[in-house]
Amino acid sequence: MTGPGPRPLWDTIVGQSSALDLLERALAQDRVAHAYAFLGPSGVGRRLGALAFAQRLLCPRGGCGTCSACRRVAALRDLDHQSGHPDCRVIAPTPPADNPRGALAIRIEDVRVLAHWAALTPHEGPRKVFVLDDADRMTLQTPQALLKTLEEPPPRTVLILILANPRALPPTVLSRCQRVRFRPLAEAEVARVLEERGAAPVVARRQARWSHGQVGRVASAELEALEAREAAALALLRIPPVRQAGRLDEANLDRDRLAVAGYLDVYWRLCRDALCVQAGAEPGLLFDPDRAELPGLAERTPRATLLGSLATLKDAWLALEGNVSPRLCLERALLGLGGLAA
């Protein structure tokens, strides 16, 4: 007896009803735009939404999930940005051709290849779909090259730009895209997704607390690793600044953008929870209400210091998203967080 067949990607998206409703109306009214900007933090379903929309656009039955077209589009989730369908291509940041360890970015050569393929007739579907993943990580010249395609879009072509920071692109680019916003998920929604992917309910609930509403932050990480990262981040915050450089050397964070993002997230939650405690918030509103050091931090730290720390962390996060060295981002954040040390 065989199990159920593959589901349409559209049916697997959780917590994004507003975004899906907007796209559903465009499909129903046959008013699909030539370009979209899928905006929102990473790990909330933007890329999945782009591929689900591609299924709906390329499937003869409007996104059945089981036909050859749907299966090949769905395969793009696991093929490391390689094309599984001739009319659907995913373009993602890569290092320079002459430096495999260089900064990841979408480069002008990538956009020129996109323009070449966009000018061709669809191979087998009614349209061509191009997904630019992490589109806010373009080199300086790339948006201008993309603008030419956006200003004069080839017929039957849909471009989907996925980005977290719209300020990273010129307004001239974004103004030619229809914006679709993807929001952070509720904890219960994250836990449900993790359970569907095989996590035990108790583990899913604990990981959901770490997710910040972003399934992608925890879906591929073990809970023990997340807890170890938090412990390392807090230990780094407690030691004197003169010893922090040595600890950073040991942690080897020079190129680990994901780990540094995790450190910044730990500090953000700590400051945010301390402010909530000062305001008399209920424990249910806190990210980590059981943290032992939270009451003391809230009691001894002036509100202005906590607000300044949050501003410092925001700047560090934007720098990290803008391809600044991960270690440099963390070092600058730690300098601004000196007032939190016990």
C-alpha positions as CSV (number, residue, x, y, z in Angstrom):
1,M,0.0,0.0,0.0
2,T,1.6,3.3,-1.1
3,G,1.5,6.5,1.1
4,P,0.1,9.8,0.0
5,G,1.7,11.5,-2.9
6,P,3.7,14.8,-2.7
7,R,1.9,17.8,-1.5
8,P,1.8,21.1,-3.3
9,L,4.4,23.4,-1.8
10,W,1.6,26.0,-1.4
11,D,0.0,23.7,1.2
12,T,3.1,23.4,3.3
13,I,3.5,27.1,4.0
14,V,2.6,28.0,7.6
15,G,1.6,31.4,9.0
16,Q,1.7,33.5,5.8
17,S,-1.9,33.8,4.9
18,S,-1.7,37.5,4.0
19,A,1.1,36.9,1.5
20,L,-0.6,33.8,0.0
21,D,-3.9,35.7,-0.3
22,L,-2.2,38.4,-2.3
23,L,-0.6,36.0,-4.7
24,E,-3.8,33.9,-4.9
25,R,-5.8,37.0,-6.0
26,A,-3.2,37.7,-8.7
27,L,-3.5,34.2,-10.0
28,A,-7.3,34.2,-9.9
29,Q,-7.5,37.5,-11.7
30,D,-4.7,36.6,-14.2
31,R,-2.9,39.8,-13.0
32,V,0.5,38.3,-12.2
33,A,3.1,41.0,-11.9
34,H,6.4,40.8,-13.9
35,A,8.4,41.2,-10.6
36,Y,7.9,40.6,-6.9
37,A,9.9,41.5,-3.8
38,F,9.3,38.8,-1.1
39,L,10.2,40.8,2.1
40,G,10.8,39.5,5.5
41,P,13.4,37.8,7.8
42,S,15.1,34.7,6.8
43,G,13.7,31.3,7.8
44,V,10.0,32.3,7.6
45,G,9.1,30.7,4.3
46,R,10.1,33.3,1.7
47,R,12.0,30.9,-0.5
48,L,9.4,28.2,0.0
49,G,6.8,30.7,-1.0
50,A,8.7,31.7,-4.2
51,L,9.0,28.0,-5.3
52,A,5.3,27.4,-4.4
53,F,4.3,30.4,-6.5
54,A,6.6,29.0,-9.3
55,Q,4.7,25.7,-9.1
56,R,1.4,27.5,-9.5
57,L,2.7,29.4,-12.5
58,L,4.3,26.5,-14.3
59,C,2.0,23.6,-13.5
60,P,-0.6,22.8,-16.2
61,R,-3.1,22.3,-13.3
62,G,-2.1,25.3,-11.3
63,G,0.1,23.7,-8.8
64,C,-1.0,20.1,-8.2
65,G,2.2,19.1,-6.5
66,T,2.4,15.7,-8.3
67,C,3.0,16.3,-12.0
68,S,6.5,16.4,-13.5
69,A,6.6,20.2,-13.5
70,C,5.7,20.5,-9.8
71,R,8.2,17.8,-8.8
72,R,11.0,19.4,-10.6
73,V,10.3,22.8,-9.1
74,A,10.0,21.2,-5.7
75,A,13.4,19.6,-6.3
76,L,15.0,23.1,-6.2
77,R,14.6,23.0,-2.4
78,D,17.4,20.4,-2.3
79,L,19.6,21.0,-5.3
80,D,21.8,23.7,-4.0
81,H,20.4,26.4,-6.3
82,Q,20.6,24.3,-9.4
83,S,17.7,24.2,-11.9
84,G,15.4,21.2,-11.7
85,H,12.9,22.8,-14.2
86,P,14.1,24.4,-17.4
87,D,11.7,27.4,-16.9
88,C,12.6,28.0,-13.2
89,R,16.0,29.2,-12.1
90,V,17.3,30.1,-8.6
91,I,20.1,32.6,-8.4
92,A,21.9,32.9,-5.1
93,P,24.9,34.6,-3.7
94,T,28.2,32.9,-4.6
95,P,31.9,33.7,-3.9
96,P,34.0,35.3,-6.7
97,A,35.1,32.8,-9.4
98,D,38.8,33.5,-8.6
99,N,38.3,33.3,-4.8
100,P,36.2,30.5,-3.4
101,R,36.5,31.9,0.1
102,G,35.5,35.4,-0.9
103,A,32.3,37.2,0.2
104,L,29.1,35.7,-1.1
105,A,27.1,38.0,-3.4
106,I,24.9,38.1,-6.5
107,R,27.2,39.6,-9.2
108,I,26.6,41.4,-12.4
109,E,27.6,38.3,-14.4
110,D,24.6,36.4,-12.7
111,V,22.2,39.1,-13.8
112,R,23.6,39.0,-17.3
113,V,22.9,35.3,-17.5
114,L,19.4,35.9,-16.1
115,A,18.8,38.5,-18.9
116,H,19.9,36.1,-21.5
117,W,17.6,33.3,-20.3
118,A,14.7,35.7,-19.8
119,A,14.9,36.8,-23.4
120,L,14.3,33.2,-24.6
121,T,10.9,31.6,-25.1
122,P,9.8,29.3,-22.3
123,H,11.0,25.8,-22.8
124,E,7.8,24.0,-21.8
125,G,5.7,26.0,-19.4
126,P,3.6,29.1,-19.9
127,R,6.1,31.4,-18.2
128,K,9.7,31.6,-17.0
129,V,10.3,32.2,-13.3
130,F,13.6,33.5,-11.8
131,V,14.1,33.5,-8.1
132,L,16.9,35.8,-6.7
133,D,17.6,34.4,-3.3
134,D,19.2,36.9,-0.7
135,A,18.8,39.6,-3.3
136,D,19.9,42.2,-0.8
137,R,23.4,40.7,-1.1
138,M,24.2,42.2,-4.5
139,T,27.5,43.8,-5.6
140,L,27.4,47.6,-6.1
141,Q,26.9,47.4,-9.9
142,T,24.4,44.5,-10.0
143,P,21.1,46.4,-9.2
144,Q,21.7,48.7,-12.1
145,A,22.1,45.8,-14.5
146,L,19.0,44.2,-13.1
147,L,17.1,47.4,-13.5
148,K,17.3,47.1,-17.3
149,T,15.4,43.8,-17.1
150,L,12.9,45.2,-14.7
151,E,12.2,48.3,-16.9
152,E,11.7,46.3,-20.0
153,P,10.6,42.8,-18.8
154,P,10.5,40.1,-21.4
155,P,7.1,38.7,-22.0
156,R,5.9,35.7,-19.9
157,T,8.7,36.3,-17.3
158,V,8.3,36.6,-13.6
159,L,11.2,37.7,-11.3
160,I,11.0,37.1,-7.5
161,L,13.5,38.9,-5.3
162,I,13.9,37.5,-1.8
163,L,15.3,39.9,0.7
164,A,15.3,40.8,4.4
165,N,16.7,44.4,4.1
166,P,15.0,46.4,1.3
167,R,17.3,49.3,2.0
168,A,20.1,47.3,0.5
169,L,18.6,47.9,-3.0
170,P,18.0,51.2,-4.8
171,P,14.4,52.5,-4.7
172,T,14.4,52.3,-8.5
173,V,14.6,48.5,-8.3
174,L,12.1,48.0,-5.5
175,S,9.6,50.4,-7.1
176,R,9.3,48.1,-10.1
177,C,8.4,45.1,-7.9
178,Q,5.2,44.3,-6.1
179,R,6.0,43.8,-2.4
180,V,4.8,40.7,-0.6
181,R,5.6,40.7,3.1
182,F,6.4,37.5,5.1
183,R,6.1,37.8,8.8
184,P,7.9,36.0,11.7
185,L,5.8,33.0,12.8
186,A,4.2,32.5,16.2
187,E,6.0,30.0,18.5
188,A,3.1,27.6,18.1
189,E,3.4,27.7,14.3
190,V,7.2,27.1,14.5
191,A,6.7,24.2,16.8
192,R,4.1,22.7,14.4
193,V,6.4,22.9,11.5
194,L,9.2,21.3,13.5
195,E,6.9,18.5,14.6
196,E,5.9,17.9,11.0
197,R,9.5,17.5,10.2
198,G,10.0,14.8,12.8
199,A,10.9,16.6,16.0
200,A,9.5,15.3,19.2
201,P,6.9,17.7,20.6
202,V,8.9,18.7,23.7
203,V,12.0,19.4,21.5
204,A,9.9,21.3,19.0
205,R,8.5,23.6,21.7
206,R,12.0,24.3,23.1
207,Q,13.4,25.0,19.7
208,A,10.5,27.2,18.9
209,R,11.5,29.5,21.8
210,W,14.9,30.0,20.1
211,S,13.5,30.6,16.7
212,H,12.5,34.2,16.9
213,G,9.7,33.3,14.6
214,Q,12.1,32.0,12.0
215,V,11.9,28.2,11.4
216,G,15.2,28.3,9.4
217,R,17.1,29.4,12.5
218,V,16.5,26.1,14.3
219,A,15.2,23.6,11.7
220,S,18.6,22.3,10.9
221,A,20.2,22.8,14.3
222,E,20.3,20.5,17.3
223,L,19.0,21.9,20.6
224,E,22.2,21.1,22.4
225,A,24.2,23.1,19.9
226,L,21.9,26.1,20.3
227,E,22.2,25.9,24.1
228,A,26.0,25.7,23.9
229,R,26.1,28.7,21.6
230,E,24.0,30.7,24.1
231,A,26.3,29.7,27.0
232,A,29.4,30.7,24.9
233,A,27.8,34.1,24.1
234,L,26.9,34.9,27.7
235,A,30.4,33.8,28.9
236,L,32.0,36.1,26.3
237,L,29.8,39.0,27.6
238,R,30.9,38.4,31.2
239,I,34.7,38.4,30.7
240,P,36.8,41.7,30.7
241,P,37.2,43.3,27.3
242,V,41.0,42.8,27.4
243,R,40.4,39.0,27.4
244,Q,37.6,38.9,24.8
245,A,40.0,39.0,21.8
246,G,41.6,35.7,23.0
247,R,38.2,34.1,23.5
248,L,37.2,35.2,20.0
249,D,40.3,33.6,18.6
250,E,39.4,30.3,20.3
251,A,35.9,30.4,19.0
252,N,37.1,30.9,15.4
253,L,34.2,33.3,14.4
254,D,36.0,35.2,11.7
255,R,33.9,33.8,8.9
256,D,31.0,32.1,10.8
257,R,28.2,34.5,10.0
258,L,25.5,32.2,11.3
259,A,27.3,31.8,14.7
260,V,27.7,35.5,15.1
261,A,24.1,36.1,14.2
262,G,23.3,33.6,17.0
263,Y,25.4,35.5,19.5
264,L,23.7,38.8,18.6
265,D,20.3,37.2,19.0
266,V,21.2,36.0,22.5
267,Y,22.2,39.5,23.5
268,W,19.1,41.0,21.9
269,R,16.8,38.7,23.8
270,L,18.6,39.5,27.0
271,C,18.2,43.2,26.7
272,R,14.7,43.0,25.4
273,D,13.6,40.8,28.3
274,A,15.3,43.1,30.9
275,L,13.3,46.0,29.5
276,C,10.1,44.0,29.7
277,V,10.9,43.1,33.4
278,Q,11.5,46.8,34.2
279,A,8.1,47.6,32.6
280,G,6.4,44.9,34.8
281,A,5.6,42.6,31.8
282,E,4.0,39.1,32.5
283,P,6.5,36.2,32.2
284,G,4.6,34.9,29.2
285,L,5.8,37.9,27.2
286,L,9.5,37.1,27.8
287,F,11.7,35.1,25.5
288,D,13.5,33.4,28.4
289,P,11.6,34.0,31.6
290,D,13.6,31.4,33.5
291,R,17.0,33.0,32.9
292,A,18.7,33.3,36.3
293,E,20.6,36.6,35.6
294,L,17.6,38.4,34.2
295,P,16.2,39.9,37.5
296,G,19.6,41.2,38.5
297,L,20.3,42.7,35.0
298,A,16.9,44.5,35.0
299,E,17.4,45.9,38.5
300,R,21.0,47.2,38.1
301,T,20.9,48.4,34.5
302,P,19.5,51.8,33.6
303,R,16.8,51.8,30.9
304,A,18.9,54.1,28.8
305,T,21.7,51.6,28.8
306,L,19.5,48.8,27.7
307,L,18.0,50.9,24.9
308,G,21.5,51.9,23.8
309,S,22.5,48.2,23.8
310,L,19.5,47.4,21.5
311,A,20.6,50.2,19.1
312,T,24.1,48.8,19.1
313,L,22.9,45.3,18.3
314,K,20.7,46.6,15.5
315,D,23.7,48.3,13.9
316,A,25.7,45.1,14.3
317,W,23.0,43.1,12.7
318,L,22.7,45.4,9.7
319,A,26.4,45.4,9.3
320,L,26.4,41.6,9.4
321,E,23.6,41.5,6.7
322,G,25.8,44.0,4.7
323,N,28.7,41.6,4.4
324,V,30.9,43.2,7.1
325,S,33.3,40.7,8.7
326,P,31.4,38.6,11.2
327,R,34.1,39.0,13.8
328,L,34.3,42.7,13.4
329,C,30.5,42.9,13.8
330,L,30.7,41.0,17.1
331,E,33.7,43.0,18.4
332,R,31.9,46.3,17.8
333,A,28.7,44.9,19.5
334,L,30.6,43.8,22.5
335,L,32.2,47.2,22.9
336,G,28.7,48.7,23.0
337,L,27.4,46.1,25.5
338,G,30.1,46.8,28.1
339,G,27.5,48.4,30.4
340,L,25.6,45.0,30.7
341,A,28.5,43.2,32.5
342,A,27.8,42.3,36.1
